[in-house]
Amino acid sequence: MSIHPEQDPSVAPDAPEAEPRTEAERLTAELATAQVQLTEARDAQLRAYAEMENVRKRAQRDVEAAHRFAVDRFAADMIEVRDTLELGIAAGTAPEAASFVEGMQATLRMIDKAFEKAGIVVIDPAGEAFNPEFHEAMVTQPSADQPPGSVLAVVQRGFTLNGRLLRPARVVIARAPDAAN
């Protein structure tokens, strides 16, 4: 014998069924979900914007560095030319070589002017304290006249390009005199 729900005495005819959410509750839940999604989207947008700014700044720094140091290889080659000119001037002590030396000195002045325009600076540390960032010690020599660790002589000048080392100055460093002397 089957009883229909309408005839079942345990089911009250006016009993409310499990009420579905009201329209206001449903809309409130959707609004909360939309606000969470909006916050996530804003965070993603801010992160993407920050990343783009970082990429832009990095690219700008790279371009600036490329402009500043574009003459790097050329400068290194010109330093060798300058060194050779200096050696030629120093060797030209004969009276008949005077006009030749004068021409080399003029050429050296022109190279120095071009270096200045390009941002190349000569490192000539004679008498200064030894700085391993810009100097290369070739030998140490005892000296009573100079404090230990100072540059006694410059074997070869160094050069920087816009503050970046192209070649260290090769130097002779003072050390304390030997106790036996």
Secondary structure as the mmCIF struct_conf table of DSSP 4:
data_model
#
loop_
_struct_conf.conf_type_id
_struct_conf.id
_struct_conf.beg_label_comp_id
_struct_conf.beg_label_asym_id
_struct_conf.beg_label_seq_id
_struct_conf.end_label_comp_id
_struct_conf.end_label_asym_id
_struct_conf.end_label_seq_id
TURN_TY1_P TURN_TY1_P1 PRO A 5 GLN A 7
TURN_TY1_P TURN_TY1_P2 PRO A 9 SER A 10
BEND BEND1 VAL A 11 VAL A 11
TURN_TY1_P TURN_TY1_P3 PRO A 13 ASP A 14
HELX_LH_PP_P HELX_LH_PP_P1 ALA A 15 GLU A 17
HELX_LH_PP_P HELX_LH_PP_P2 GLU A 19 THR A 22
HELX_RH_AL_P HELX_RH_AL_P1 GLU A 23 ARG A 68
TURN_TY1_P TURN_TY1_P4 PHE A 69 VAL A 71
HELX_RH_AL_P HELX_RH_AL_P2 ASP A 72 ALA A 91
BEND BEND2 ALA A 94 ALA A 94
HELX_RH_3T_P HELX_RH_3T_P1 PRO A 95 ALA A 97
HELX_RH_AL_P HELX_RH_AL_P3 ALA A 98 ALA A 118
TURN_TY1_P TURN_TY1_P5 GLY A 119 GLY A 119
STRN STRN1 ILE A 120 ILE A 123
TURN_TY1_P TURN_TY1_P6 ALA A 126 GLY A 127
BEND BEND3 GLU A 128 GLU A 128
STRN STRN2 ALA A 129 ALA A 129
HELX_LH_PP_P HELX_LH_PP_P3 PHE A 130 PHE A 130
TURN_TY1_P TURN_TY1_P7 PRO A 132 PHE A 134
STRN STRN3 HIS A 135 PRO A 142
BEND BEND4 ALA A 144 GLN A 146
TURN_TY1_P TURN_TY1_P8 PRO A 148 GLY A 149
STRN STRN4 SER A 150 SER A 150
STRN STRN5 VAL A 151 GLN A 156
STRN STRN6 GLY A 158 LEU A 161
TURN_TY1_P TURN_TY1_P9 ASN A 162 GLY A 163
STRN STRN7 ARG A 164 ARG A 167
HELX_LH_PP_P HELX_LH_PP_P4 PRO A 168 PRO A 168
STRN STRN8 ALA A 169 ARG A 175
HELX_LH_PP_P HELX_LH_PP_P5 ALA A 176 ASP A 178
TURN_TY1_P TURN_TY1_P10 ALA A 179 ALA A 180
#
